[in-house]
């Protein structure tokens, strides 16, 4: 490999790191009203149904989501934000969240699908296997593909 090629590769890697280092936190992590609006839409939208509201008293949430997915309640309870592909708990995202972000039930993270701070012990109808996001690089990739102007203000109802 030529010296010029090595320099070009190093420049690209440096530019990428510089871009990632400057990447802002998602708007909903810094704006309580925006976060609350996005979360409430996710709770109310029939195609999302984020919940349960109280993980200690879930009511019939898990049975209803199991019925929606045509599976067992046990399987539904294992499909949590904690293991969703869009659940971001990377170091850089934890820096975007306010104060302590964990409790006895789990931890707070960011949902890239619905753009709000969500709890690992909850779930929704759009859950997708493959998470959580634990690396800053992956978090940055999700953020680069996010269109906050549309997704953060879109009415999901």
LUMDO-547393 format. One record per residue (C-alpha): x, y, z; residue number from 1; residue in one letter. Coordinates in pm, whole numbers. Layout:
% residues N
MIPA      x      y      z resi resn
MIPA      X      Y      Z  NUM    A
...
% end
This chain:
% residues 157
MIPA      x      y      z resi resn
MIPA      0      0      0    1    X
MIPA    132    343    -93    2    X
MIPA    192    614    161    3    X
MIPA    -75    832     -5    4    X
MIPA   -335    554     29    5    X
MIPA   -253    507    396    6    X
MIPA   -281    883    456    7    X
MIPA   -619    892    278    8    X
MIPA   -751    606    493    9    X
MIPA   -628    775    810   10    X
MIPA   -789   1103    705   11    X
MIPA  -1125    931    647   12    X
MIPA  -1105    755    984   13    X
MIPA  -1011   1082   1157   14    X
MIPA  -1297   1268    985   15    X
MIPA  -1543    998   1091   16    X
MIPA  -1425   1012   1453   17    X
MIPA  -1442   1392   1451   18    X
MIPA  -1797   1384   1311   19    X
MIPA  -1906   1127   1568   20    X
MIPA  -1746   1323   1852   21    X
MIPA  -1944   1632   1752   22    X
MIPA  -2276   1452   1704   23    X
MIPA  -2544   1608   1921   24    X
MIPA  -2778   1417   2146   25    X
MIPA  -3118   1333   1995   26    X
MIPA  -3359   1624   2052   27    X
MIPA  -3598   1424   2271   28    X
MIPA  -3319   1353   2520   29    X
MIPA  -3282   1726   2580   30    X
MIPA  -3640   1845   2547   31    X
MIPA  -3882   1703   2804   32    X
MIPA  -4191   1819   2614   33    X
MIPA  -4076   1658   2288   34    X
MIPA  -3985   1336   2470   35    X
MIPA  -4321   1325   2648   36    X
MIPA  -4515   1393   2326   37    X
MIPA  -4327   1118   2140   38    X
MIPA  -4368    872   2427   39    X
MIPA  -4739    947   2461   40    X
MIPA  -4789    893   2088   41    X
MIPA  -4612    558   2124   42    X
MIPA  -4842    460   2410   43    X
MIPA  -5160    563   2226   44    X
MIPA  -5083    451   1870   45    X
MIPA  -5250    118   1792   46    X
MIPA  -4950     -2   1591   47    X
MIPA  -4703     73   1874   48    X
MIPA  -4874     36   2217   49    X
MIPA  -4563    110   2428   50    X
MIPA  -4599    -31   2778   51    X
MIPA  -4678   -147   3031   52    X
MIPA  -4713    182   3213   53    X
MIPA  -4621     24   3547   54    X
MIPA  -4394   -279   3509   55    X
MIPA  -4484   -391   3863   56    X
MIPA  -4856   -389   3782   57    X
MIPA  -4881   -457   3408   58    X
MIPA  -5249   -546   3406   59    X
MIPA  -5327   -739   3088   60    X
MIPA  -5057   -567   2880   61    X
MIPA  -4846   -880   2826   62    X
MIPA  -5144  -1098   2736   63    X
MIPA  -5270   -837   2488   64    X
MIPA  -4933   -803   2318   65    X
MIPA  -4899  -1184   2312   66    X
MIPA  -5237  -1206   2141   67    X
MIPA  -5131   -938   1891   68    X
MIPA  -4813  -1133   1808   69    X
MIPA  -4996  -1470   1815   70    X
MIPA  -4759  -1604   2077   71    X
MIPA  -4748  -1689   2446   72    X
MIPA  -4738  -1439   2729   73    X
MIPA  -4400  -1586   2829   74    X
MIPA  -4258  -1516   2482   75    X
MIPA  -4402  -1164   2482   76    X
MIPA  -4241  -1092   2820   77    X
MIPA  -3901  -1185   2674   78    X
MIPA  -3939   -937   2387   79    X
MIPA  -3838   -622   2572   80    X
MIPA  -3690   -287   2486   81    X
MIPA  -3379   -429   2655   82    X
MIPA  -3321   -662   2359   83    X
MIPA  -3475   -454   2081   84    X
MIPA  -3255   -356   1789   85    X
MIPA  -3351     13   1827   86    X
MIPA  -3282     40   2204   87    X
MIPA  -2970    253   2254   88    X
MIPA  -2771    222   2576   89    X
MIPA  -2434    313   2427   90    X
MIPA  -2192    518   2640   91    X
MIPA  -2259    832   2433   92    X
MIPA  -2636    789   2470   93    X
MIPA  -2605    742   2846   94    X
MIPA  -2429   1079   2847   95    X
MIPA  -2737   1225   2675   96    X
MIPA  -2973   1098   2946   97    X
MIPA  -3045   1280   3271   98    X
MIPA  -2880   1152   3588   99    X
MIPA  -2901    790   3703  100    X
MIPA  -3068    580   3438  101    X
MIPA  -3127    246   3606  102    X
MIPA  -3345     92   3874  103    X
MIPA  -3423   -258   4002  104    X
MIPA  -3628   -333   3688  105    X
MIPA  -3375   -222   3427  106    X
MIPA  -3238     91   3268  107    X
MIPA  -3334    390   3062  108    X
MIPA  -3225    406   2700  109    X
MIPA  -3327    577   2378  110    X
MIPA  -3566    432   2120  111    X
MIPA  -3454    511   1767  112    X
MIPA  -3781    383   1620  113    X
MIPA  -4007    620   1809  114    X
MIPA  -3767    887   1936  115    X
MIPA  -3811    895   2311  116    X
MIPA  -3637    779   2627  117    X
MIPA  -3767    434   2706  118    X
MIPA  -3720    177   2980  119    X
MIPA  -3562   -162   2917  120    X
MIPA  -3839   -352   3104  121    X
MIPA  -4109   -231   2865  122    X
MIPA  -4194   -328   2508  123    X
MIPA  -4409   -232   2211  124    X
MIPA  -4570   -385   1905  125    X
MIPA  -4282   -273   1681  126    X
MIPA  -4019   -462   1885  127    X
MIPA  -3745   -614   1668  128    X
MIPA  -3486   -866   1778  129    X
MIPA  -3122   -769   1774  130    X
MIPA  -3045   -523   2050  131    X
MIPA  -2955   -341   2246  132    X
MIPA  -2723    -87   2085  133    X
MIPA  -2416    -80   2311  134    X
MIPA  -2151     80   2090  135    X
MIPA  -2116    450   2010  136    X
MIPA  -2040    369   1646  137    X
MIPA  -2373    189   1603  138    X
MIPA  -2555    468   1789  139    X
MIPA  -2406    722   1548  140    X
MIPA  -2518    513   1249  141    X
MIPA  -2877    513   1378  142    X
MIPA  -2862    887   1438  143    X
MIPA  -2725    955   1090  144    X
MIPA  -3027    778    940  145    X
MIPA  -3275    959   1166  146    X
MIPA  -3481   1242   1020  147    X
MIPA  -3572   1431   1335  148    X
MIPA  -3775   1700   1163  149    X
MIPA  -4025   1442   1037  150    X
MIPA  -3999   1158   1291  151    X
MIPA  -3986   1371   1603  152    X
MIPA  -4300   1565   1516  153    X
MIPA  -4499   1316   1312  154    X
MIPA  -4844   1236   1450  155    X
MIPA  -4853    857   1484  156    X
MIPA  -5226    829   1555  157    X
% end
